[in-house]
């Protein structure tokens, strides 16, 4: 599972001119689901996103998490994060999970964030969306899950 996270002053997503989600201060999370992903990875990644200390404290250091600042998350499904662009000029999307599985894990990821007390807004799975991001900093990080030697989710 891949999450491109952006620290944001605000974020908004519309589908066919209709707003489906908006946040103030928090994270905009573009989420890509791969074939080997499962619910454990979604929960692990949600916990990492919520706890990542990338918001400034009183001394201006990145020392606070989304939980610490009572921020929100705008989660957008983004299968193109799983693209392979190593050969040719056209991306291959064979690294993305099938839509049915991807949607289930996208919803599970959002639920896992909500269980951590994070208000979650979102786009519409599979739709063409217009995403507006007021990227603060800018701070943009890529998190990618893997399975460690003990068989547990970890970051790559």
N, C-alpha and C positions, 0 to 999 in steps of 0.2 A: 504494500500500500504506500502511496506517495502523497505527501501533503506539502504543497507550496503555501507557506503561511506569510502573511503580510500584516505587520502592525499597522493599524489604521485609526485615523481620527473619526472616520465614518466609512460606511460601505452600503451599497444599494444594488439590488438586482431587479431587472424587469424582464418580463416575457410578453412579447407582442404589445408593448406599451403599458402593461399592467405590473405594478410593483408586487413582487412576491416576497421580498424580504429586505430589511434595512437594519443597520446597527449604528450606534455611536462609537465611542472608544472601544476597541477590542481587536479581534483578529479576523481577517478575511482568509478563509482556508479553501484553497482549490484542492480537491481530493480526487486522486486517481486510484482505481482498484485494479489489481492484477489477478490473474487466474489462481495463484497459490494463496491468496489472502483468505482469512477467515475471521470469525467474530472476535477471537482473542487478539488478533492484530488490530482490529478496529478499536477495541477497548484500550489497548496499550497506547496506540497512537493518539487517541482522544486524551488520555491521561497526560501524555507528554506535551501535547499542544496546550492544555489547560495549565500545566505547571511550569512551562518554559519561562524562565526569567528574562524577558526582553522589554519590559516596561521600566521606565526610569523611576528611581526613588528620589527622595528629597535632595540628594547630593548629585543628581543627574546621572547616576550609574544604572545600567540595566540590571536591576536587582529584584524586580517585582514580576509576578506572573499574572496571567489573565484572571485567575482566582483572586489574587491579592488586590487587584484594582476594581473588582466587581464588574469586569468587562463582559462583552458579548462576543459571539462568534457568528459570522456569516459564512455558511458552508455551501460551496458550489461544486457540483459533480463536474469532473474535468478529465475525461478519458484520454485526452491528448497528452497528458503528463506521462502516459505509459508508451508513447510512441518510440519507435526505433528509427533513427535517422542515419544509421551507420552506412547504409548502402543506397546508392541512387539519390534521387532528389525528392522522391515522394515518400512521406512518412508511412511506415507500416504500423498498424495498430493491433497486431497479433499479440502484443504484450498486455493488452487490456482485457479484463474479465468480460465475459458475456454480459449483456445488459441486465438480464434477470438477476444474476448473482451480484453484479456491481450495485444495482439499486438496493438490494437487501442489505449489503454491507455499508452503503452510503447512509441508509436509514439507521442502521445499528450504530454507526459512528456518531451521528447526530444525537441519538438517544444516550449514548455513553457520555457525551459532553453534558447533556442536560442533567444526567444523574450526578454529575460533579458540581451542579449548581450554576452552570453556565447558561444564560439565555441564548437560545439558538434561533437564528433566522436562516432561510435557505432559498436557493433557486428551485427550479423544477427539473427533476431528473430527465435527461434526454432532450430537453428543449434547447432551442437556440436562445441565448440570454444576452442581455446587455448588462455588464457588471461595471459598476463605478466604484473605484477604490481611491480614497484619500490616504495614500500610503504615508505613514508618519515615520520620519527618520531620513531617508527610507530604510526600513528594516524588512528584509525578505529572506526567508530561510527555507531550504528544502529538507524535509524529514522523510526518510524511507525506511520501512520496516523490513526485517529479515528474521530468520529463526536462528538462535544461537546454538552452540554445541549441546546445550542441555534441553533443546527443543522448545525453548521459550521465546516469545517475541522480543526483539531488540532493534535498535536503530543501526542501519548500515553505515 
